[in-house]
Amino acid sequence: MQQYPLQQSAAFAHALTAFGTDVSCDAPVILNRQFGPLGRIGFTSRGPLNTDHMRDLRRDGLRVFNAEHDQPAIYKAAGFAQIITPAHLAEWDLRASAQDRRAALHPKWRNQLRKAEAANLHIREVTWRGAPHPLFTHADALALKRRYKPLPTALITTFASLTPHCALIFEASDKGQLIAAILVLRHGPTATYQTAWTSPQGRIHHAHNLLLAHSANRLASLGHLTFDLGLVETDHAAPLARFKLRTGAHLRRLGGTWVAIPGF
């Protein structure tokens, strides 16, 4: 089965259209915006997956893309110039057994997981269809505090409402109080770690470790092959980078950001 990132899934393209975004196609998913005298600018994220027709895509309006594949020679030949160097992604292989995944954990990560398991936290899985949930209130406040821009909660809500059983929230509670939660989005053989929040009490109990390990096992049981843990930023978010990579996830280099060269 072909694996593809969330941003290049048909379900995400459908959600973008319902959200009011101008989407011109779904292979790759190209978003279009009007920029005054520059006219229509086509943008794609984590694509194109097929790089055999870059000149055609450029001719059809693709002007900016965050490349999924690190193939600079192909992009340059099609008339694009790189403006941002490649980022790196953490991908957790779910094809191994739960026992093998646990054995592959970094010793510190595995020790934190044991402590979380010993805390007798209550884990609950919710098939989310877009109803209000405290996870997003906390996550949005954290994003504002740390000055980064995640996908709009309204867009994620649209995705969840249009794709039954493709948005799962895993909650951890202690004595009836919610102390941590994560949102996972499912798309084909891949699933994406999308939104997370942990309270101070949740950090004490390492609830985030417990939720991520539990969700990985659950996704594997549902037939997913890869758990996309998102970008790894060692300069600005070193603790989160360590947290992701200590699961045993593989670090993969993406292709950077490219723009069309005028007149090429």
QUITACOR-V568992 format. One record per residue. N is the residue number from 1. RES is the residue in one small letter. NEAR is the number of other C-alpha atoms within 10 Angstrom. D_FIRST is the distance of its C-alpha to the first C-alpha in whole Angstrom. Layout:
N,RES,NEAR,D_FIRST
N,RES,NEAR,D_FIRST
This chain:
1,m,7,0
2,q,6,4
3,q,16,6
4,y,20,10
5,p,20,13
6,l,21,15
7,q,19,17
8,q,23,15
9,s,20,13
10,a,18,15
11,a,20,16
12,f,23,18
13,a,25,19
14,h,18,21
15,a,21,22
16,l,20,24
17,t,16,25
18,a,15,27
19,f,15,28
20,g,9,30
21,t,14,28
22,d,16,28
23,v,20,25
24,s,16,25
25,c,11,21
26,d,17,18
27,a,15,16
28,p,23,17
29,v,25,19
30,i,26,23
31,l,22,25
32,n,19,29
33,r,13,32
34,q,11,36
35,f,9,38
36,g,7,41
37,p,6,42
38,l,7,39
39,g,10,38
40,r,15,34
41,i,15,32
42,g,22,28
43,f,21,26
44,t,24,22
45,s,19,21
46,r,21,18
47,g,23,18
48,p,21,18
49,l,16,14
50,n,11,15
51,t,16,19
52,d,10,20
53,h,11,22
54,m,19,24
55,r,16,27
56,d,11,26
57,l,17,25
58,r,18,28
59,r,10,30
60,d,11,28
61,g,16,29
62,l,22,27
63,r,22,29
64,v,22,28
65,f,22,25
66,n,22,23
67,a,24,21
68,e,26,18
69,h,18,18
70,d,14,22
71,q,13,23
72,p,16,26
73,a,9,27
74,i,15,25
75,y,20,26
76,k,16,30
77,a,12,30
78,a,20,29
79,g,18,31
80,f,24,30
81,a,16,32
82,q,20,31
83,i,11,33
84,i,12,31
85,t,11,30
86,p,17,26
87,a,17,25
88,h,17,23
89,l,22,21
90,a,21,20
91,e,23,17
92,w,22,17
93,d,18,14
94,l,23,14
95,r,14,13
96,a,12,17
97,s,12,19
98,a,17,21
99,q,9,24
100,d,11,23
101,r,19,22
102,r,17,25
103,a,13,27
104,a,16,25
105,l,18,27
106,h,16,29
107,p,13,33
108,k,11,34
109,w,20,31
110,r,19,31
111,n,14,35
112,q,19,34
113,l,23,32
114,r,15,34
115,k,16,37
116,a,21,35
117,e,16,34
118,a,10,38
119,a,13,39
120,n,13,38
121,l,21,36
122,h,15,34
123,i,17,31
124,r,12,29
125,e,17,26
126,v,12,26
127,t,15,24
128,w,22,25
129,r,20,26
130,g,18,28
131,a,8,31
132,p,10,33
133,h,11,33
134,p,12,35
135,l,20,32
136,f,17,32
137,t,12,36
138,h,16,36
139,a,19,33
140,d,19,34
141,a,11,37
142,l,14,36
143,a,12,34
144,l,11,38
145,k,9,39
146,r,9,37
147,r,9,37
148,y,9,33
149,k,9,32
150,p,12,28
151,l,9,26
152,p,10,29
153,t,15,29
154,a,11,30
155,l,18,26
156,i,21,25
157,t,18,27
158,t,20,26
159,f,24,22
160,a,24,23
161,s,17,25
162,l,17,23
163,t,18,20
164,p,13,21
165,h,14,19
166,c,19,17
167,a,25,20
168,l,21,22
169,i,21,25
170,f,21,26
171,e,24,30
172,a,23,32
173,s,18,36
174,d,17,39
175,k,9,42
176,g,9,40
177,q,11,40
178,l,19,37
179,i,23,36
180,a,28,33
181,a,29,30
182,i,23,26
183,l,24,24
184,v,25,20
185,l,23,18
186,r,23,14
187,h,22,12
188,g,19,8
189,p,19,7
190,t,26,10
191,a,27,13
192,t,19,17
193,y,18,20
194,q,17,22
195,t,19,26
196,a,20,28
197,w,22,32
198,t,21,34
199,s,15,38
200,p,10,40
201,q,15,40
202,g,21,37
203,r,15,37
204,i,14,40
205,h,24,38
206,h,22,34
207,a,31,33
208,h,26,30
209,n,24,29
210,l,23,29
211,l,24,27
212,l,21,24
213,a,18,24
214,h,15,24
215,s,21,21
216,a,23,19
217,n,17,20
218,r,15,19
219,l,20,16
220,a,21,15
221,s,14,16
222,l,11,14
223,g,13,11
224,h,21,10
225,l,21,9
226,t,22,11
227,f,24,15
228,d,23,16
229,l,22,20
230,g,16,21
231,l,18,23
232,v,23,26
233,e,15,29
234,t,12,32
235,d,8,35
236,h,9,35
237,a,10,33
238,a,12,33
239,p,12,33
240,l,14,30
241,a,19,28
242,r,15,30
243,f,17,29
244,k,24,25
245,l,20,25
246,r,17,27
247,t,24,24
248,g,19,23
249,a,22,20
250,h,17,20
251,l,15,21
252,r,16,20
253,r,16,22
254,l,20,21
255,g,23,23
256,g,21,26
257,t,21,27
258,w,22,28
259,v,20,31
260,a,19,32
261,i,14,35
262,p,8,38
263,g,5,39
264,f,8,36
